[in-house]
Amino acid sequence: MFKKNILVTGGAGFIGSNFLPYFCQKYQDYYVVNLDKLTYAGNTANLAECDKMSNYIFIHGDICDAKLVESIFEEYDIQGVIHFAAESHVDNSITGPLPFIRTNIEGTFILLDTARKYWLETPFKYKAGCGSHRFHHISTDEVYGSLGETGLFTENTPYAPNSPYSASKASSDLLVRAYHHTYGMNVTTSNCSNNYGPKQHKEKLIPTIIRKALACESIPIYGDGKNVRDWLYVLDHCKGIDTVFHKGKSGETYNIGGRNERANLEIVNTICCILDTKKPIAGKSYRSLITFVKDRPGHDKRYAIDSTKLETELGWRAQETFDSGIVKTIDWYLENRDDHS
């Protein structure tokens, strides 16, 4: 008999497929249901470790399918939700925003409203035995917009999303907030900085740099390469989510950042230097492949997260520096190149 039944959405994506093996191993008394639509960004091969675990099950489906979500709550008596599922590629949101509106807004609404119906009798009154049930929503620092050369995003930074992707995530954050204030639902939200690490889809910046370099193709960098992001190693993020889900205060938001600000050009130079040592090519450096391309519309200049609240109130700390995490990431892609090329 399991202590809790937890629904994880989008667990076959990058962050989810790092979270689930960690979470299922740590909490072997939890039964974990992974619901994923398996879009281009989902890969069940990244969950091979979980397939051998008795406390894990995968369901192929869409969070926008209300009947399916309701059937999962009914069949598995879901007592907690950890909501990763989202369309997240900014470039794709610019060329085709509709899937972002459907998945990130409508899908989040369906999950919230299903949880409300199964857990609450009336607003602010939980059904017997449901008082500790929690909905945790994973979001992004992009909802805050763009920073200047100084300053950090805090949990009190006003929302100012600049892309269809970040606007859809901001909308989902506000829905989660509304369900807490209107219905008294036990919710938490975490907004993270840029993740990197094993299993990330090849479209993202760091996998693109590694993939293009190893193929001796031009490495594209938007604009002047001076856009700055705070980089968070994915397993540190997973541990932060675990901490907020179990220890966070209901209705609160917690920022999760790595305190590792790097400009895109610095990222590509670092990766090229490491590859020059680990996988050298005759007669030149991988840096010779760097090519600057036209900047994308609405490209925010700088993001940086202040994780003080999470660190001081809940005791979380990022364990990887960028210098240590990027070596682990490159080693993983070198070992798994055939599957992620």
Order of alpha helices (4+ residues) and beta strands (2+ residues): beta-alpha-beta-alpha-beta-alpha-beta-alpha-alpha-beta-beta-beta-alpha-beta-beta-alpha-beta-beta-alpha-beta-beta-alpha-beta-alpha-alpha
